[in-house]
């Protein structure tokens, strides 16, 4: 126990996990099945095959297989940017004067700048294996689109990204990274698709929405032979791929006999949180160990803390299957002054069920408090964090300060999902004292939830 | 020799070098001394003390001490982002089909995004040690200003950055990173200084130049008690601090018994190149080993390949000491279509002398060829390289392709100095096919050189 902990704990390359862990296999209460929008029947693999690669459709519906071998080609790609380090935040601890030991799993050390690459490379691989020409997707802020572009470049797949028009125009650098990786990036709504043309006609001058971009990407995938649609969060397959985060983090901490008392992750659709906590929750589900797990969401988009656990559409356009999840209603859109990601109306069915069963807590934080924590972290730990990741930083700091009061030497682990190089418009607002907070009223949330389908 | 080389060779934290190496100590032909502009007498420490910290002034003039202990506080900071990896470019090799083994030392894995942090933290440390309030500097593209802001935040020093006005306006994100680290960033020419007011009066609406920003930063340092001026390249002290790059690279390769046949670095003022090659050149100077070393400069700013080895001013404003160096004349400014950094008119006196003595070769490359290499590298190795670093990538690829022709299994090491997150305007130009090349005529260079002082 008294072995000195380095600043950065790197696994050796041969210690990178060789299997993903499917937490659903250990859940007694399985996540509720996806339902067909029309008939409300549970979806089968063949229902998903026109949209997803076959192998990914199987992963999506598999809630019994605990481990999936990671294909060699993906393990090869991992070596470009994995293992990612678990960092002991010595400098932050010192600045806080806390007896707590703070660790973070840093997933931003790759050009896409976030953990999204872990699932992008897996989804691109299975598309390549199936002999497809390419994949389509949507992107908002651009982390997922960038990750997917990198992954497709590696496998020589075509990559068509529908980027919400307002982001396309306001985030030209994100767009250029994707183009540098060979992706075609189209502002959405476009004139390339039926749904895009329809929306442009109905709402001339619209700057688009994620819901519309999803609809366009799905339409293009379904209509073009050799293409499938891919998605970067929410889905069970994504959490499966992202389990690499938690598996590596656990292996690194185990090396030094460190057991985290508190595990903290930011939560939008649940891809990072679900991935980080999977092996730890697995131990809890099997009765082997206890951890305190905290999901942190923005006060402006509080699906776990203020949403309802019901069946809802996964997209604003209501073309996707129905999922049972904590949701604010598929029409819910965070206020325009909300700066970071984490703007999804719902939460991964897996995370939702675990939360409902009491395996994790949830809390929400205001964005000015988030950026205050981000700036302190940048100055002490030398990494400019993404606004998303900074939600977890905020709560890690708060918990560490509680330890200062009580004198407890707790081990705190949080997920630092990515870097903020492309979020400097938001940092500028904060630096200029012009960032505002928004907390939806109960009435707003109730009105949005009232539109959920009755199932 | 047949031991398998991992993708990334990381030293352990206790293997990070504990001393910087001063290559001047092993040079038989020392770099020519800095001269006072008026009298042409060699400068002494006391002449430099009003501008530089005392300890840095000593380092600047010391050409006999081979090793300097790295202070504990700097070693502590190093652990935030060092050791940086030596990466075996397996994916690039595969894409090229070359038998060569390509390695790169990656210095971009810190928030400042480049190797500049290595000297920034050292210079900030000595300022703090001397009890100063803060430091001043200039920045053009912003890599150095960002690095210095991070270093000053760590030591609680005030940091005043004069940023060339055109960059201040065109690179708001760079500016915001510096502000997030607590630096004050002023567009230059400003109305805060005599020289700034004078230039604004003479040239209304000017967008500034590096030469002017240097003059402003020096003026503010000299006039404000408790402040000194710091610089990110060219100087002997900077190359001393940057020797950490070469020392780590050599230690990592030695671990696997890899001897580089060719060592390649991009060259602007010489900070990265000088740091990377120091320990290798040291072996050559001591007659222990032979390497082929290649300095790569932009065709639009070719100081080594087309300049003259004479005494010249270090700045455009002609307020600094005179240095003997390969120079294009202190009034030389690369064409406006030049995208990346590496725009300094001269070259570190140390690198200049080594080049003059035949220890290294130099070559120049066109920027469209540089971005072609950058894009290939991004797609195969997954890192979006800075345009500066991509000069070295270009020549590494060219040398690897020669190995393909000859079948030679050479070991190629190059310096990947930083990432290109803030250079996406240039990438966009390249992606859109709108990037142009510029090669100065002999007449242009001769006219600029004619203005060098006659010494």
Interface residues (C-beta under 8 A of the other chain):
Chain A: X6 X7 X8 X10 X12 X13 X79 X80 X81 X90 X91 X109 X110 X111 X150 X153 X154 X172 X173 X176 X177 X179 X180 X181 X182 X375 X378 X379 X380 X381 X382 X383 X384 X419 X421 X422 X424 X427 X428 X431
Chain B: X6 X7 X8 X10 X12 X13 X79 X80 X81 X90 X91 X109 X110 X111 X150 X153 X154 X172 X173 X176 X177 X179 X180 X181 X182 X375 X378 X379 X380 X381 X382 X383 X384 X419 X421 X422 X424 X427 X428 X431
